[in-house]
Amino acid sequence: MDNLKRYLGFLWMLAGPVILIALIAIAAKNIDINGTTDISKPIPWIIIISIFTPVAIGLTIFGWYAWKGEYDKEQ
């Protein structure tokens, strides 16, 4: 079980930055000055990215600690 926690920790470490980069890439693709829909306006994207950035950082830190074995059961 401890090995599973470590492998999942590595997954969480990778997931945080990957999801954040994907959000920024999708935002850059969808933002259009002449767009009329909400998805093409920059304000919702700024809000979404600013809310998710600390979540992604926390996910990465959590993954780091799990990968290093901080959550292993002590015997």
CHARMM internal coordinates of N, CA and C (Angstrom, degrees):
IC EDIT
DIST 1 N 1 CA 1.4465
DIST 1 CA 1 C 1.5362
ANGL 1 N 1 CA 1 C 110.77
DIST 1 C 2 N 1.3413
ANGL 1 CA 1 C 2 N 116.10
DIHE 1 N 1 CA 1 C 2 N -36.06
DIST 2 N 2 CA 1.4555
ANGL 1 C 2 N 2 CA 119.03
DIHE 1 CA 1 C 2 N 2 CA 179.38
DIST 2 CA 2 C 1.5256
ANGL 2 N 2 CA 2 C 111.41
DIHE 1 C 2 N 2 CA 2 C -65.25
DIST 2 C 3 N 1.3334
ANGL 2 CA 2 C 3 N 116.59
DIHE 2 N 2 CA 2 C 3 N -35.83
DIST 3 N 3 CA 1.4689
ANGL 2 C 3 N 3 CA 119.31
DIHE 2 CA 2 C 3 N 3 CA 177.47
DIST 3 CA 3 C 1.5251
ANGL 3 N 3 CA 3 C 111.23
DIHE 2 C 3 N 3 CA 3 C -66.18
DIST 3 C 4 N 1.3313
ANGL 3 CA 3 C 4 N 115.84
DIHE 3 N 3 CA 3 C 4 N -37.30
DIST 4 N 4 CA 1.4613
ANGL 3 C 4 N 4 CA 119.77
DIHE 3 CA 3 C 4 N 4 CA 177.36
DIST 4 CA 4 C 1.5304
ANGL 4 N 4 CA 4 C 110.28
DIHE 3 C 4 N 4 CA 4 C -62.30
DIST 4 C 5 N 1.3286
ANGL 4 CA 4 C 5 N 116.84
DIHE 4 N 4 CA 4 C 5 N -41.81
DIST 5 N 5 CA 1.4664
ANGL 4 C 5 N 5 CA 120.69
DIHE 4 CA 4 C 5 N 5 CA 177.76
DIST 5 CA 5 C 1.5252
ANGL 5 N 5 CA 5 C 110.77
DIHE 4 C 5 N 5 CA 5 C -61.21
DIST 5 C 6 N 1.3150
ANGL 5 CA 5 C 6 N 116.22
DIHE 5 N 5 CA 5 C 6 N -39.46
DIST 6 N 6 CA 1.4635
ANGL 5 C 6 N 6 CA 119.64
DIHE 5 CA 5 C 6 N 6 CA -179.71
DIST 6 CA 6 C 1.5295
ANGL 6 N 6 CA 6 C 111.32
DIHE 5 C 6 N 6 CA 6 C -68.00
DIST 6 C 7 N 1.3201
ANGL 6 CA 6 C 7 N 116.92
DIHE 6 N 6 CA 6 C 7 N -42.92
DIST 7 N 7 CA 1.4598
ANGL 6 C 7 N 7 CA 119.53
DIHE 6 CA 6 C 7 N 7 CA 179.24
DIST 7 CA 7 C 1.5261
ANGL 7 N 7 CA 7 C 111.20
DIHE 6 C 7 N 7 CA 7 C -66.05
DIST 7 C 8 N 1.3247
ANGL 7 CA 7 C 8 N 116.31
DIHE 7 N 7 CA 7 C 8 N -40.75
DIST 8 N 8 CA 1.4588
ANGL 7 C 8 N 8 CA 119.16
DIHE 7 CA 7 C 8 N 8 CA 177.11
DIST 8 CA 8 C 1.5256
ANGL 8 N 8 CA 8 C 111.02
DIHE 7 C 8 N 8 CA 8 C -66.78
DIST 8 C 9 N 1.3346
ANGL 8 CA 8 C 9 N 116.76
DIHE 8 N 8 CA 8 C 9 N -33.41
DIST 9 N 9 CA 1.4570
ANGL 8 C 9 N 9 CA 120.01
DIHE 8 CA 8 C 9 N 9 CA 175.00
DIST 9 CA 9 C 1.5181
ANGL 9 N 9 CA 9 C 111.49
DIHE 8 C 9 N 9 CA 9 C -60.44
DIST 9 C 10 N 1.3111
ANGL 9 CA 9 C 10 N 116.22
DIHE 9 N 9 CA 9 C 10 N -41.34
DIST 10 N 10 CA 1.4667
ANGL 9 C 10 N 10 CA 120.07
DIHE 9 CA 9 C 10 N 10 CA 176.81
DIST 10 CA 10 C 1.5246
ANGL 10 N 10 CA 10 C 110.36
DIHE 9 C 10 N 10 CA 10 C -63.62
DIST 10 C 11 N 1.3352
ANGL 10 CA 10 C 11 N 116.18
DIHE 10 N 10 CA 10 C 11 N -39.22
DIST 11 N 11 CA 1.4623
ANGL 10 C 11 N 11 CA 120.73
DIHE 10 CA 10 C 11 N 11 CA 177.61
DIST 11 CA 11 C 1.5278
ANGL 11 N 11 CA 11 C 110.51
DIHE 10 C 11 N 11 CA 11 C -63.04
DIST 11 C 12 N 1.3400
ANGL 11 CA 11 C 12 N 117.75
DIHE 11 N 11 CA 11 C 12 N -43.58
DIST 12 N 12 CA 1.4729
ANGL 11 C 12 N 12 CA 121.04
DIHE 11 CA 11 C 12 N 12 CA 179.77
DIST 12 CA 12 C 1.5297
ANGL 12 N 12 CA 12 C 110.41
DIHE 11 C 12 N 12 CA 12 C -65.44
DIST 12 C 13 N 1.3382
ANGL 12 CA 12 C 13 N 116.05
DIHE 12 N 12 CA 12 C 13 N -37.33
DIST 13 N 13 CA 1.4645
ANGL 12 C 13 N 13 CA 119.47
DIHE 12 CA 12 C 13 N 13 CA 178.42
DIST 13 CA 13 C 1.5274
ANGL 13 N 13 CA 13 C 111.19
DIHE 12 C 13 N 13 CA 13 C -61.58
DIST 13 C 14 N 1.2950
ANGL 13 CA 13 C 14 N 116.63
DIHE 13 N 13 CA 13 C 14 N -37.82
DIST 14 N 14 CA 1.4612
ANGL 13 C 14 N 14 CA 120.33
DIHE 13 CA 13 C 14 N 14 CA 179.27
DIST 14 CA 14 C 1.5278
ANGL 14 N 14 CA 14 C 112.09
DIHE 13 C 14 N 14 CA 14 C -79.15
DIST 14 C 15 N 1.3232
ANGL 14 CA 14 C 15 N 116.69
DIHE 14 N 14 CA 14 C 15 N -33.55
DIST 15 N 15 CA 1.4627
ANGL 14 C 15 N 15 CA 120.69
DIHE 14 CA 14 C 15 N 15 CA -174.68
DIST 15 CA 15 C 1.5227
ANGL 15 N 15 CA 15 C 112.69
DIHE 14 C 15 N 15 CA 15 C -66.97
DIST 15 C 16 N 1.3243
ANGL 15 CA 15 C 16 N 117.90
DIHE 15 N 15 CA 15 C 16 N -38.52
DIST 16 N 16 CA 1.4619
ANGL 15 C 16 N 16 CA 120.47
DIHE 15 CA 15 C 16 N 16 CA -177.79
DIST 16 CA 16 C 1.5209
ANGL 16 N 16 CA 16 C 113.08
DIHE 15 C 16 N 16 CA 16 C -56.60
DIST 16 C 17 N 1.3321
ANGL 16 CA 16 C 17 N 118.80
DIHE 16 N 16 CA 16 C 17 N -60.13
DIST 17 N 17 CA 1.4681
ANGL 16 C 17 N 17 CA 119.49
DIHE 16 CA 16 C 17 N 17 CA -179.88
DIST 17 CA 17 C 1.5281
ANGL 17 N 17 CA 17 C 113.83
DIHE 16 C 17 N 17 CA 17 C -65.52
DIST 17 C 18 N 1.3259
ANGL 17 CA 17 C 18 N 117.00
DIHE 17 N 17 CA 17 C 18 N -34.77
DIST 18 N 18 CA 1.4705
ANGL 17 C 18 N 18 CA 119.59
DIHE 17 CA 17 C 18 N 18 CA -178.77
DIST 18 CA 18 C 1.5252
ANGL 18 N 18 CA 18 C 110.52
DIHE 17 C 18 N 18 CA 18 C -64.46
DIST 18 C 19 N 1.3258
ANGL 18 CA 18 C 19 N 116.99
DIHE 18 N 18 CA 18 C 19 N -44.45
DIST 19 N 19 CA 1.4630
ANGL 18 C 19 N 19 CA 120.22
DIHE 18 CA 18 C 19 N 19 CA 179.88
DIST 19 CA 19 C 1.5244
ANGL 19 N 19 CA 19 C 110.54
DIHE 18 C 19 N 19 CA 19 C -66.65
DIST 19 C 20 N 1.3293
ANGL 19 CA 19 C 20 N 116.80
DIHE 19 N 19 CA 19 C 20 N -39.52
DIST 20 N 20 CA 1.4621
ANGL 19 C 20 N 20 CA 120.20
DIHE 19 CA 19 C 20 N 20 CA 179.08
DIST 20 CA 20 C 1.5304
ANGL 20 N 20 CA 20 C 111.19
DIHE 19 C 20 N 20 CA 20 C -64.68
DIST 20 C 21 N 1.3097
ANGL 20 CA 20 C 21 N 117.39
DIHE 20 N 20 CA 20 C 21 N -43.00
DIST 21 N 21 CA 1.4700
ANGL 20 C 21 N 21 CA 121.14
DIHE 20 CA 20 C 21 N 21 CA 177.52
DIST 21 CA 21 C 1.5272
ANGL 21 N 21 CA 21 C 110.39
DIHE 20 C 21 N 21 CA 21 C -64.57
DIST 21 C 22 N 1.3355
ANGL 21 CA 21 C 22 N 116.57
DIHE 21 N 21 CA 21 C 22 N -39.69
DIST 22 N 22 CA 1.4640
ANGL 21 C 22 N 22 CA 119.98
DIHE 21 CA 21 C 22 N 22 CA 178.35
DIST 22 CA 22 C 1.5291
ANGL 22 N 22 CA 22 C 110.88
DIHE 21 C 22 N 22 CA 22 C -63.82
DIST 22 C 23 N 1.3314
ANGL 22 CA 22 C 23 N 117.21
DIHE 22 N 22 CA 22 C 23 N -41.54
DIST 23 N 23 CA 1.4663
ANGL 22 C 23 N 23 CA 120.12
DIHE 22 CA 22 C 23 N 23 CA 178.00
DIST 23 CA 23 C 1.5271
ANGL 23 N 23 CA 23 C 111.32
DIHE 22 C 23 N 23 CA 23 C -61.38
DIST 23 C 24 N 1.3196
ANGL 23 CA 23 C 24 N 116.48
DIHE 23 N 23 CA 23 C 24 N -44.23
DIST 24 N 24 CA 1.4629
ANGL 23 C 24 N 24 CA 120.06
DIHE 23 CA 23 C 24 N 24 CA -179.93
DIST 24 CA 24 C 1.5283
ANGL 24 N 24 CA 24 C 110.59
DIHE 23 C 24 N 24 CA 24 C -65.26
DIST 24 C 25 N 1.3263
ANGL 24 CA 24 C 25 N 117.16
DIHE 24 N 24 CA 24 C 25 N -39.93
DIST 25 N 25 CA 1.4694
ANGL 24 C 25 N 25 CA 120.44
DIHE 24 CA 24 C 25 N 25 CA 178.93
DIST 25 CA 25 C 1.5287
ANGL 25 N 25 CA 25 C 111.10
DIHE 24 C 25 N 25 CA 25 C -65.85
DIST 25 C 26 N 1.3178
ANGL 25 CA 25 C 26 N 116.79
DIHE 25 N 25 CA 25 C 26 N -41.91
DIST 26 N 26 CA 1.4693
ANGL 25 C 26 N 26 CA 120.17
DIHE 25 CA 25 C 26 N 26 CA 179.01
DIST 26 CA 26 C 1.5225
ANGL 26 N 26 CA 26 C 110.14
DIHE 25 C 26 N 26 CA 26 C -66.40
DIST 26 C 27 N 1.3396
ANGL 26 CA 26 C 27 N 116.42
DIHE 26 N 26 CA 26 C 27 N -39.30
DIST 27 N 27 CA 1.4636
ANGL 26 C 27 N 27 CA 119.82
DIHE 26 CA 26 C 27 N 27 CA 177.99
DIST 27 CA 27 C 1.5242
ANGL 27 N 27 CA 27 C 110.66
DIHE 26 C 27 N 27 CA 27 C -63.13
DIST 27 C 28 N 1.3261
ANGL 27 CA 27 C 28 N 117.00
DIHE 27 N 27 CA 27 C 28 N -44.15
DIST 28 N 28 CA 1.4636
ANGL 27 C 28 N 28 CA 120.25
DIHE 27 CA 27 C 28 N 28 CA 179.69
DIST 28 CA 28 C 1.5269
ANGL 28 N 28 CA 28 C 111.34
DIHE 27 C 28 N 28 CA 28 C -62.87
DIST 28 C 29 N 1.3141
ANGL 28 CA 28 C 29 N 116.07
DIHE 28 N 28 CA 28 C 29 N -33.12
DIST 29 N 29 CA 1.4646
ANGL 28 C 29 N 29 CA 120.17
DIHE 28 CA 28 C 29 N 29 CA 179.97
DIST 29 CA 29 C 1.5320
ANGL 29 N 29 CA 29 C 111.53
DIHE 28 C 29 N 29 CA 29 C -74.58
DIST 29 C 30 N 1.3365
ANGL 29 CA 29 C 30 N 117.00
DIHE 29 N 29 CA 29 C 30 N -37.54
DIST 30 N 30 CA 1.4597
ANGL 29 C 30 N 30 CA 120.47
DIHE 29 CA 29 C 30 N 30 CA -172.92
DIST 30 CA 30 C 1.5231
ANGL 30 N 30 CA 30 C 115.02
DIHE 29 C 30 N 30 CA 30 C -90.15
DIST 30 C 31 N 1.3217
ANGL 30 CA 30 C 31 N 118.54
DIHE 30 N 30 CA 30 C 31 N -20.85
DIST 31 N 31 CA 1.4623
ANGL 30 C 31 N 31 CA 119.67
DIHE 30 CA 30 C 31 N 31 CA -178.35
DIST 31 CA 31 C 1.5249
ANGL 31 N 31 CA 31 C 108.90
DIHE 30 C 31 N 31 CA 31 C -72.12
DIST 31 C 32 N 1.3227
ANGL 31 CA 31 C 32 N 114.28
DIHE 31 N 31 CA 31 C 32 N 126.68
DIST 32 N 32 CA 1.4605
ANGL 31 C 32 N 32 CA 121.13
DIHE 31 CA 31 C 32 N 32 CA 179.95
DIST 32 CA 32 C 1.5240
ANGL 32 N 32 CA 32 C 107.70
DIHE 31 C 32 N 32 CA 32 C -140.33
DIST 32 C 33 N 1.3117
ANGL 32 CA 32 C 33 N 116.43
DIHE 32 N 32 CA 32 C 33 N 125.52
DIST 33 N 33 CA 1.4648
ANGL 32 C 33 N 33 CA 120.97
DIHE 32 CA 32 C 33 N 33 CA -178.39
DIST 33 CA 33 C 1.5258
ANGL 33 N 33 CA 33 C 111.29
DIHE 32 C 33 N 33 CA 33 C -61.62
DIST 33 C 34 N 1.3049
ANGL 33 CA 33 C 34 N 117.58
DIHE 33 N 33 CA 33 C 34 N -37.06
DIST 34 N 34 CA 1.4615
ANGL 33 C 34 N 34 CA 121.85
DIHE 33 CA 33 C 34 N 34 CA -177.73
DIST 34 CA 34 C 1.5225
ANGL 34 N 34 CA 34 C 112.84
DIHE 33 C 34 N 34 CA 34 C -89.34
DIST 34 C 35 N 1.3181
ANGL 34 CA 34 C 35 N 118.05
DIHE 34 N 34 CA 34 C 35 N 1.42
DIST 35 N 35 CA 1.4583
ANGL 34 C 35 N 35 CA 120.88
DIHE 34 CA 34 C 35 N 35 CA -177.98
DIST 35 CA 35 C 1.5167
ANGL 35 N 35 CA 35 C 112.19
DIHE 34 C 35 N 35 CA 35 C -71.00
DIST 35 C 36 N 1.3199
ANGL 35 CA 35 C 36 N 115.38
DIHE 35 N 35 CA 35 C 36 N 151.12
DIST 36 N 36 CA 1.4627
ANGL 35 C 36 N 36 CA 119.99
DIHE 35 CA 35 C 36 N 36 CA -179.24
DIST 36 CA 36 C 1.5226
ANGL 36 N 36 CA 36 C 112.63
DIHE 35 C 36 N 36 CA 36 C -108.56
DIST 36 C 37 N 1.3023
ANGL 36 CA 36 C 37 N 117.80
DIHE 36 N 36 CA 36 C 37 N -13.97
DIST 37 N 37 CA 1.4606
ANGL 36 C 37 N 37 CA 119.83
DIHE 36 CA 36 C 37 N 37 CA -179.15
DIST 37 CA 37 C 1.5250
ANGL 37 N 37 CA 37 C 110.15
DIHE 36 C 37 N 37 CA 37 C -88.10
DIST 37 C 38 N 1.3239
ANGL 37 CA 37 C 38 N 115.99
DIHE 37 N 37 CA 37 C 38 N 162.43
DIST 38 N 38 CA 1.4637
ANGL 37 C 38 N 38 CA 120.74
DIHE 37 CA 37 C 38 N 38 CA -179.03
DIST 38 CA 38 C 1.5216
ANGL 38 N 38 CA 38 C 112.39
DIHE 37 C 38 N 38 CA 38 C -64.70
DIST 38 C 39 N 1.3223
ANGL 38 CA 38 C 39 N 117.29
DIHE 38 N 38 CA 38 C 39 N -31.79
DIST 39 N 39 CA 1.4633
ANGL 38 C 39 N 39 CA 120.48
DIHE 38 CA 38 C 39 N 39 CA -177.04
DIST 39 CA 39 C 1.5285
ANGL 39 N 39 CA 39 C 111.27
DIHE 38 C 39 N 39 CA 39 C -67.81
DIST 39 C 40 N 1.3213
ANGL 39 CA 39 C 40 N 117.73
DIHE 39 N 39 CA 39 C 40 N -22.45
DIST 40 N 40 CA 1.4622
ANGL 39 C 40 N 40 CA 119.96
DIHE 39 CA 39 C 40 N 40 CA -178.11
DIST 40 CA 40 C 1.5251
ANGL 40 N 40 CA 40 C 112.99
DIHE 39 C 40 N 40 CA 40 C -93.42
DIST 40 C 41 N 1.3209
ANGL 40 CA 40 C 41 N 117.89
DIHE 40 N 40 CA 40 C 41 N 0.16
DIST 41 N 41 CA 1.4643
ANGL 40 C 41 N 41 CA 121.29
DIHE 40 CA 40 C 41 N 41 CA 177.28
DIST 41 CA 41 C 1.5270
ANGL 41 N 41 CA 41 C 109.37
DIHE 40 C 41 N 41 CA 41 C -90.94
DIST 41 C 42 N 1.3191
ANGL 41 CA 41 C 42 N 118.30
DIHE 41 N 41 CA 41 C 42 N 144.27
DIST 42 N 42 CA 1.4715
ANGL 41 C 42 N 42 CA 119.86
DIHE 41 CA 41 C 42 N 42 CA -175.73
DIST 42 CA 42 C 1.5251
ANGL 42 N 42 CA 42 C 114.89
DIHE 41 C 42 N 42 CA 42 C -75.62
DIST 42 C 43 N 1.3232
ANGL 42 CA 42 C 43 N 118.68
DIHE 42 N 42 CA 42 C 43 N -25.45
DIST 43 N 43 CA 1.4673
ANGL 42 C 43 N 43 CA 120.55
DIHE 42 CA 42 C 43 N 43 CA -174.69
DIST 43 CA 43 C 1.5336
ANGL 43 N 43 CA 43 C 112.83
DIHE 42 C 43 N 43 CA 43 C -61.30
DIST 43 C 44 N 1.3411
ANGL 43 CA 43 C 44 N 120.46
DIHE 43 N 43 CA 43 C 44 N -47.69
DIST 44 N 44 CA 1.4740
ANGL 43 C 44 N 44 CA 118.26
DIHE 43 CA 43 C 44 N 44 CA 177.79
DIST 44 CA 44 C 1.5278
ANGL 44 N 44 CA 44 C 112.77
DIHE 43 C 44 N 44 CA 44 C -60.24
DIST 44 C 45 N 1.3236
ANGL 44 CA 44 C 45 N 116.90
DIHE 44 N 44 CA 44 C 45 N -36.73
DIST 45 N 45 CA 1.4642
ANGL 44 C 45 N 45 CA 120.07
DIHE 44 CA 44 C 45 N 45 CA 179.45
DIST 45 CA 45 C 1.5174
ANGL 45 N 45 CA 45 C 111.24
DIHE 44 C 45 N 45 CA 45 C -67.64
DIST 45 C 46 N 1.3342
ANGL 45 CA 45 C 46 N 116.95
DIHE 45 N 45 CA 45 C 46 N -39.63
DIST 46 N 46 CA 1.4617
ANGL 45 C 46 N 46 CA 120.28
DIHE 45 CA 45 C 46 N 46 CA 177.45
DIST 46 CA 46 C 1.5194
ANGL 46 N 46 CA 46 C 110.12
DIHE 45 C 46 N 46 CA 46 C -61.93
DIST 46 C 47 N 1.3241
ANGL 46 CA 46 C 47 N 116.37
DIHE 46 N 46 CA 46 C 47 N -42.86
DIST 47 N 47 CA 1.4682
ANGL 46 C 47 N 47 CA 120.64
DIHE 46 CA 46 C 47 N 47 CA 179.42
DIST 47 CA 47 C 1.5231
ANGL 47 N 47 CA 47 C 110.57
DIHE 46 C 47 N 47 CA 47 C -64.37
DIST 47 C 48 N 1.3204
ANGL 47 CA 47 C 48 N 117.49
DIHE 47 N 47 CA 47 C 48 N -47.28
DIST 48 N 48 CA 1.4676
ANGL 47 C 48 N 48 CA 121.24
DIHE 47 CA 47 C 48 N 48 CA -178.60
DIST 48 CA 48 C 1.5230
ANGL 48 N 48 CA 48 C 110.91
DIHE 47 C 48 N 48 CA 48 C -61.82
DIST 48 C 49 N 1.3209
ANGL 48 CA 48 C 49 N 116.91
DIHE 48 N 48 CA 48 C 49 N -46.42
DIST 49 N 49 CA 1.4669
ANGL 48 C 49 N 49 CA 120.24
DIHE 48 CA 48 C 49 N 49 CA -178.00
DIST 49 CA 49 C 1.5209
ANGL 49 N 49 CA 49 C 111.11
DIHE 48 C 49 N 49 CA 49 C -68.29
DIST 49 C 50 N 1.3399
ANGL 49 CA 49 C 50 N 117.46
DIHE 49 N 49 CA 49 C 50 N -38.83
DIST 50 N 50 CA 1.4696
ANGL 49 C 50 N 50 CA 119.04
DIHE 49 CA 49 C 50 N 50 CA 179.63
DIST 50 CA 50 C 1.5211
ANGL 50 N 50 CA 50 C 111.85
DIHE 49 C 50 N 50 CA 50 C -68.93
DIST 50 C 51 N 1.3145
ANGL 50 CA 50 C 51 N 118.47
DIHE 50 N 50 CA 50 C 51 N -29.99
DIST 51 N 51 CA 1.4682
ANGL 50 C 51 N 51 CA 120.86
DIHE 50 CA 50 C 51 N 51 CA 176.23
DIST 51 CA 51 C 1.5238
ANGL 51 N 51 CA 51 C 110.43
DIHE 50 C 51 N 51 CA 51 C -76.58
DIST 51 C 52 N 1.3162
ANGL 51 CA 51 C 52 N 117.71
DIHE 51 N 51 CA 51 C 52 N -39.31
DIST 52 N 52 CA 1.4587
ANGL 51 C 52 N 52 CA 119.72
DIHE 51 CA 51 C 52 N 52 CA -175.11
DIST 52 CA 52 C 1.5206
ANGL 52 N 52 CA 52 C 113.69
DIHE 51 C 52 N 52 CA 52 C -79.72
DIST 52 C 53 N 1.3325
ANGL 52 CA 52 C 53 N 118.32
DIHE 52 N 52 CA 52 C 53 N -21.37
DIST 53 N 53 CA 1.4650
ANGL 52 C 53 N 53 CA 120.49
DIHE 52 CA 52 C 53 N 53 CA -178.36
DIST 53 CA 53 C 1.5279
ANGL 53 N 53 CA 53 C 112.59
DIHE 52 C 53 N 53 CA 53 C -58.38
DIST 53 C 54 N 1.3484
ANGL 53 CA 53 C 54 N 120.40
DIHE 53 N 53 CA 53 C 54 N -49.63
DIST 54 N 54 CA 1.4709
ANGL 53 C 54 N 54 CA 118.40
DIHE 53 CA 53 C 54 N 54 CA 177.03
DIST 54 CA 54 C 1.5314
ANGL 54 N 54 CA 54 C 112.88
DIHE 53 C 54 N 54 CA 54 C -64.54
DIST 54 C 55 N 1.3257
ANGL 54 CA 54 C 55 N 116.81
DIHE 54 N 54 CA 54 C 55 N -31.18
DIST 55 N 55 CA 1.4656
ANGL 54 C 55 N 55 CA 120.00
DIHE 54 CA 54 C 55 N 55 CA 177.22
DIST 55 CA 55 C 1.5274
ANGL 55 N 55 CA 55 C 109.82
DIHE 54 C 55 N 55 CA 55 C -64.89
DIST 55 C 56 N 1.3217
ANGL 55 CA 55 C 56 N 117.17
DIHE 55 N 55 CA 55 C 56 N -43.48
DIST 56 N 56 CA 1.4657
ANGL 55 C 56 N 56 CA 121.35
DIHE 55 CA 55 C 56 N 56 CA 178.96
DIST 56 CA 56 C 1.5207
ANGL 56 N 56 CA 56 C 111.07
DIHE 55 C 56 N 56 CA 56 C -65.40
DIST 56 C 57 N 1.3281
ANGL 56 CA 56 C 57 N 116.96
DIHE 56 N 56 CA 56 C 57 N -39.44
DIST 57 N 57 CA 1.4676
ANGL 56 C 57 N 57 CA 120.07
DIHE 56 CA 56 C 57 N 57 CA 177.71
DIST 57 CA 57 C 1.5207
ANGL 57 N 57 CA 57 C 110.07
DIHE 56 C 57 N 57 CA 57 C -64.60
DIST 57 C 58 N 1.3259
ANGL 57 CA 57 C 58 N 116.93
DIHE 57 N 57 CA 57 C 58 N -44.18
DIST 58 N 58 CA 1.4641
ANGL 57 C 58 N 58 CA 120.67
DIHE 57 CA 57 C 58 N 58 CA 177.90
DIST 58 CA 58 C 1.5176
ANGL 58 N 58 CA 58 C 112.48
DIHE 57 C 58 N 58 CA 58 C -63.00
DIST 58 C 59 N 1.3156
ANGL 58 CA 58 C 59 N 116.88
DIHE 58 N 58 CA 58 C 59 N -39.27
DIST 59 N 59 CA 1.4600
ANGL 58 C 59 N 59 CA 121.02
DIHE 58 CA 58 C 59 N 59 CA 177.61
DIST 59 CA 59 C 1.5207
ANGL 59 N 59 CA 59 C 110.87
DIHE 58 C 59 N 59 CA 59 C -63.26
DIST 59 C 60 N 1.3167
ANGL 59 CA 59 C 60 N 116.57
DIHE 59 N 59 CA 59 C 60 N -39.65
DIST 60 N 60 CA 1.4601
ANGL 59 C 60 N 60 CA 121.03
DIHE 59 CA 59 C 60 N 60 CA 178.40
DIST 60 CA 60 C 1.5240
ANGL 60 N 60 CA 60 C 111.10
DIHE 59 C 60 N 60 CA 60 C -67.19
DIST 60 C 61 N 1.3265
ANGL 60 CA 60 C 61 N 117.16
DIHE 60 N 60 CA 60 C 61 N -42.82
DIST 61 N 61 CA 1.4699
ANGL 60 C 61 N 61 CA 120.63
DIHE 60 CA 60 C 61 N 61 CA 178.42
DIST 61 CA 61 C 1.5275
ANGL 61 N 61 CA 61 C 110.44
DIHE 60 C 61 N 61 CA 61 C -64.94
DIST 61 C 62 N 1.3309
ANGL 61 CA 61 C 62 N 116.66
DIHE 61 N 61 CA 61 C 62 N -42.97
DIST 62 N 62 CA 1.4627
ANGL 61 C 62 N 62 CA 120.87
DIHE 61 CA 61 C 62 N 62 CA 177.18
DIST 62 CA 62 C 1.5237
ANGL 62 N 62 CA 62 C 110.32
DIHE 61 C 62 N 62 CA 62 C -59.54
DIST 62 C 63 N 1.3265
ANGL 62 CA 62 C 63 N 116.76
DIHE 62 N 62 CA 62 C 63 N -43.75
DIST 63 N 63 CA 1.4613
ANGL 62 C 63 N 63 CA 120.68
DIHE 62 CA 62 C 63 N 63 CA 178.04
DIST 63 CA 63 C 1.5156
ANGL 63 N 63 CA 63 C 112.35
DIHE 62 C 63 N 63 CA 63 C -62.82
DIST 63 C 64 N 1.3314
ANGL 63 CA 63 C 64 N 117.05
DIHE 63 N 63 CA 63 C 64 N -38.36
DIST 64 N 64 CA 1.4651
ANGL 63 C 64 N 64 CA 121.22
DIHE 63 CA 63 C 64 N 64 CA 178.63
DIST 64 CA 64 C 1.5262
ANGL 64 N 64 CA 64 C 110.36
DIHE 63 C 64 N 64 CA 64 C -61.53
DIST 64 C 65 N 1.3291
ANGL 64 CA 64 C 65 N 116.46
DIHE 64 N 64 CA 64 C 65 N -47.46
DIST 65 N 65 CA 1.4629
ANGL 64 C 65 N 65 CA 119.66
DIHE 64 CA 64 C 65 N 65 CA -179.78
DIST 65 CA 65 C 1.5278
ANGL 65 N 65 CA 65 C 111.70
DIHE 64 C 65 N 65 CA 65 C -65.85
DIST 65 C 66 N 1.3261
ANGL 65 CA 65 C 66 N 116.96
DIHE 65 N 65 CA 65 C 66 N -38.01
DIST 66 N 66 CA 1.4653
ANGL 65 C 66 N 66 CA 119.64
DIHE 65 CA 65 C 66 N 66 CA 177.90
DIST 66 CA 66 C 1.5234
ANGL 66 N 66 CA 66 C 110.41
DIHE 65 C 66 N 66 CA 66 C -66.68
DIST 66 C 67 N 1.3122
ANGL 66 CA 66 C 67 N 116.90
DIHE 66 N 66 CA 66 C 67 N -39.70
DIST 67 N 67 CA 1.4677
ANGL 66 C 67 N 67 CA 121.22
DIHE 66 CA 66 C 67 N 67 CA -179.49
DIST 67 CA 67 C 1.5201
ANGL 67 N 67 CA 67 C 110.87
DIHE 66 C 67 N 67 CA 67 C -67.06
DIST 67 C 68 N 1.3058
ANGL 67 CA 67 C 68 N 117.30
DIHE 67 N 67 CA 67 C 68 N -34.45
DIST 68 N 68 CA 1.4626
ANGL 67 C 68 N 68 CA 121.27
DIHE 67 CA 67 C 68 N 68 CA 179.36
DIST 68 CA 68 C 1.5297
ANGL 68 N 68 CA 68 C 112.70
DIHE 67 C 68 N 68 CA 68 C -81.10
DIST 68 C 69 N 1.3231
ANGL 68 CA 68 C 69 N 118.18
DIHE 68 N 68 CA 68 C 69 N -6.49
DIST 69 N 69 CA 1.4565
ANGL 68 C 69 N 69 CA 121.18
DIHE 68 CA 68 C 69 N 69 CA 174.88
DIST 69 CA 69 C 1.5154
ANGL 69 N 69 CA 69 C 115.21
DIHE 68 C 69 N 69 CA 69 C 90.94
DIST 69 C 70 N 1.3226
ANGL 69 CA 69 C 70 N 117.85
DIHE 69 N 69 CA 69 C 70 N 19.15
DIST 70 N 70 CA 1.4607
ANGL 69 C 70 N 70 CA 120.65
DIHE 69 CA 69 C 70 N 70 CA -179.92
DIST 70 CA 70 C 1.5299
ANGL 70 N 70 CA 70 C 112.16
DIHE 69 C 70 N 70 CA 70 C -67.65
DIST 70 C 71 N 1.3118
ANGL 70 CA 70 C 71 N 117.97
DIHE 70 N 70 CA 70 C 71 N -23.29
DIST 71 N 71 CA 1.4575
ANGL 70 C 71 N 71 CA 121.48
DIHE 70 CA 70 C 71 N 71 CA -177.53
DIST 71 CA 71 C 1.5276
ANGL 71 N 71 CA 71 C 112.71
DIHE 70 C 71 N 71 CA 71 C -101.65
DIST 71 C 72 N 1.3218
ANGL 71 CA 71 C 72 N 117.09
DIHE 71 N 71 CA 71 C 72 N 10.28
DIST 72 N 72 CA 1.4610
ANGL 71 C 72 N 72 CA 120.29
DIHE 71 CA 71 C 72 N 72 CA 177.20
DIST 72 CA 72 C 1.5261
ANGL 72 N 72 CA 72 C 110.02
DIHE 71 C 72 N 72 CA 72 C -69.15
DIST 72 C 73 N 1.3203
ANGL 72 CA 72 C 73 N 114.93
DIHE 72 N 72 CA 72 C 73 N 149.01
DIST 73 N 73 CA 1.4676
ANGL 72 C 73 N 73 CA 119.46
DIHE 72 CA 72 C 73 N 73 CA 176.84
DIST 73 CA 73 C 1.5210
ANGL 73 N 73 CA 73 C 109.03
DIHE 72 C 73 N 73 CA 73 C -73.97
DIST 73 C 74 N 1.3161
ANGL 73 CA 73 C 74 N 114.92
DIHE 73 N 73 CA 73 C 74 N 131.71
DIST 74 N 74 CA 1.4652
ANGL 73 C 74 N 74 CA 118.91
DIHE 73 CA 73 C 74 N 74 CA 177.12
DIST 74 CA 74 C 1.5162
ANGL 74 N 74 CA 74 C 109.20
DIHE 73 C 74 N 74 CA 74 C -82.08
DIST 74 C 75 N 1.3162
ANGL 74 CA 74 C 75 N 115.77
DIHE 74 N 74 CA 74 C 75 N 142.17
DIST 75 N 75 CA 1.4587
ANGL 74 C 75 N 75 CA 119.39
DIHE 74 CA 74 C 75 N 75 CA -176.21
DIST 75 CA 75 C 1.4958
ANGL 75 N 75 CA 75 C 111.42
DIHE 74 C 75 N 75 CA 75 C -106.53
END
COOR INIT
IC SEED 1 N 1 CA 1 C
IC BUILD
